[in-house]
Structures are given as structure tokens and as C-alpha cells.
């Protein structure tokens, strides 16, 4: 998936899950390393990262009675470079795919713009 223009409508499309990220990169506060959800490079504890909180719709009544409208999923993390790219794309009102390399999405978008422009 390549980048696409977004609106502030909060529409997540037909996706069964959605996410929010902190707007300030912070040191990774886990005991173990994590992999960047975008570029898959390791992030060590204490390295600057962007936490991505994820949620999904409840699948049945029991989940809805326990969690309400949002069932929490495990957080994902972005390395400092991908986190900076994500925040920049957010400021420019772009939509992007979390689990696909942001550099690749930007490259595809630039190629598409060259063809159309």
C-alpha cells in the first residue's frame, strides 16, 4: 500500500482494527528489545521510539461486555527514524500502512506523483 491523502474525519475504512500513536518519541520502556513495525530493525530498551497503541472491534458480546467498544491489542513500536517519518506524514495529513516500510511507501508515492504530474 502506498501513501494516500487523508481527511480529519476519523474514518478508518473497513479495517477491523485501528491505532493511535503518541505524538512525542520517548525512550523504549520495555525490558526486552522490540522490532520496528515499519522497517523491522531492532529497538533496544532506552532507544528513542514511538509507541503505537492498537485496538480492534469486539468479536462477540462477551468481549464487548468486558472491554466495551475497543478491545486492546499489544502495542507496536517504531524506531526513531520511522517514528519521525510517521509524525511528518501525520502533519501533512497522509494515511499510511503501519506494517509496511514507510520509506517504501514514500518512494511509491513519489513515483506515482511523477507519472501523474
N, C-alpha and C positions, 0 to 999 in steps of 0.2 A: 504494500500500500504506500502510496506517495502522500505528500502533504496535500492538504486541501484547505480552502478558506473556511472559516467558521463564523458563527454568529454568537451572540451572548444569550441565546435563547435557552441554553442549558439542555438542549436536545442531544441525547446520546444515541439516537437512532434505534435500531432493533437489537442492540447489544444486550446480552443478558447480564453483563457486569459493567461497572464503571469505576472511575478512580478520581482521586484528588491528590495533589502533591503540595508539600509545604513550599512556600514561596521564598524560603531562605535556606540555602545549603548549610548543613550542620555536620559536625563530626559523626561518623557512624558509631552508634552507641550499642552495638551488639557485641557479644563475646567472641563470635566467630566471624570470619570473612563472609562477604556476600558477593554475588556476581551482579554486575550492572545489567539491568533488564534490557537495555538497548544494545550496547556493544559487547556485553558478556565478559568484560575484563573484571578481574577480582578487585574488590574494595576491601581494604583491611580495616579493622577496628581503629577508630580515630581519624581515618581519611575523610575528607570532605565529601559529602554525598547528599542526595536529595531523596527523601523518603516519599514513596508513593503508597498512599492508603487505598486499598481496593475493597469494593463491595459488590454484591450481586443481589438480585431479587430473590425472595424466598421461593423455594421449590414446592412447598406444601404448607398446610395450615399449622403444623407443629412448629416449623421454622419461623413462621410469621408470628406465632404466639410467643416464641422465645425471644426473637430478635427484632420484631416489628418489620418495617418496610425494607431495611437494609441488613443483609447478612454479611458480617465482616469476613474478609479473606486476608491471608497473610500479606504483609506489606512487601512491596518490591522496592529496590533501591537503584538509583542512577549514580554513576561516578561523577566526579566534579565536571568533567568536560561535557558529558551528555546532559547533566543537570543544567549547566549554563545554556546549552543549545535549547533545551526544553523551555526554560524560562524566557529566552529570547523569542522563540516561536509563539509562546503564550502571549507575550506583549504584542506581537504582530497579528494576533488573533488567528493563528493557524491551528488546524486539527492535525494530529499525528498519531501514529501507531506506537504504543509503548514497547512492544516486544520485537520491534524491528529496528535495526541500526538507524539512528537519526541522521548520521552523515549520508547514508544511502538514500534516505527519503528526501533529503535536501538536494542531493545530486540528481535524483529522478525529477524533482520539481523543476530544477534549473534546465534540464534537458527538455522537459515539456514546454517550459516558457520560451525557450529558443525556437522550438518548432512552431509555436503559436504566435510568436512576436516578430 
